[in-house]
Amino acid sequence: MKFDYRKFMNEVVDWIEAQEVAAQRFGFGSEQYFDWVFKTSGQLCDKYENHPFALRQMRMVYEHIDEAAKQMNQRSDAHEQY
């Protein structure tokens, strides 16, 4: 299968929009939210036969989400100290 970069990237955009809905539904950074992230990002990679580009792209998206969740938790922890 020839990797269709345009199709994949359009699906990444759709996935990002869906993860925003999941964040609202489950609570950003919650265990349920991250379960959704892992499951659906894995499904997207599987759809593209775990092509190296797909794996790297979704890893980058995950790292961005993980970093944002960590920063949110740090801010939350700082507020609780007061």
C-alpha positions as CSV (number, residue, x, y, z in Angstrom):
1,M,0.0,0.0,0.0
2,K,1.4,3.4,-1.0
3,F,1.2,5.8,1.9
4,D,-1.2,8.6,1.2
5,Y,0.2,11.5,3.3
6,R,-2.6,13.9,2.5
7,K,-5.3,11.4,3.4
8,F,-3.5,10.5,6.6
9,M,-2.9,14.1,7.7
10,N,-6.6,14.9,7.0
11,E,-7.4,12.1,9.3
12,V,-5.0,13.4,11.9
13,V,-6.9,16.7,11.8
14,D,-10.2,14.9,12.3
15,W,-8.6,12.9,15.2
16,I,-7.4,16.1,16.8
17,E,-10.9,17.6,16.6
18,A,-12.4,14.3,18.0
19,Q,-9.9,14.4,20.9
20,E,-11.1,17.9,21.8
21,V,-14.6,16.4,22.1
22,A,-13.2,13.5,24.2
23,A,-11.4,15.9,26.4
24,Q,-14.7,17.7,27.1
25,R,-16.5,14.4,27.6
26,F,-14.0,12.6,29.9
27,G,-12.0,15.6,31.3
28,F,-8.7,16.5,29.8
29,G,-5.9,14.5,31.3
30,S,-8.2,11.9,33.0
31,E,-7.6,8.2,32.8
32,Q,-10.6,7.8,30.6
33,Y,-9.4,10.5,28.3
34,F,-5.9,8.9,27.9
35,D,-7.6,5.5,27.4
36,W,-9.5,7.1,24.5
37,V,-6.3,8.7,23.2
38,F,-4.3,5.4,23.3
39,K,-7.1,3.3,21.7
40,T,-8.0,5.7,18.9
41,S,-4.5,6.8,18.0
42,G,-3.5,3.1,17.8
43,Q,-6.5,2.4,15.6
44,L,-5.4,5.2,13.3
45,C,-1.8,3.9,13.1
46,D,-3.2,0.4,12.4
47,K,-5.3,1.7,9.6
48,Y,-2.1,2.9,7.9
49,E,-0.3,-0.4,8.7
50,N,1.8,1.3,11.3
51,H,3.7,3.2,8.7
52,P,6.7,4.9,10.3
53,F,5.4,8.3,9.4
54,A,2.0,7.6,11.0
55,L,3.7,6.3,14.1
56,R,6.0,9.3,14.4
57,Q,3.2,11.8,13.8
58,M,0.9,10.2,16.4
59,R,3.8,10.0,18.9
60,M,4.4,13.7,18.4
61,V,0.7,14.4,18.9
62,Y,0.6,12.3,22.1
63,E,3.8,14.0,23.4
64,H,2.1,17.3,22.9
65,I,-1.0,16.2,24.8
66,D,1.0,14.6,27.6
67,E,3.1,17.8,28.0
68,A,-0.1,19.9,28.1
69,A,-1.6,17.6,30.7
70,K,1.5,17.8,32.9
71,Q,1.6,21.6,32.7
72,M,-2.1,21.7,33.6
73,N,-1.4,19.4,36.6
74,Q,1.5,21.6,37.7
75,R,-0.6,24.7,37.6
76,S,-3.4,22.9,39.5
77,D,-0.9,21.7,42.1
78,A,0.5,25.2,42.6
79,H,-3.1,26.6,43.2
80,E,-3.8,23.9,45.8
81,Q,-0.7,25.0,47.8
82,Y,-2.3,28.3,48.5
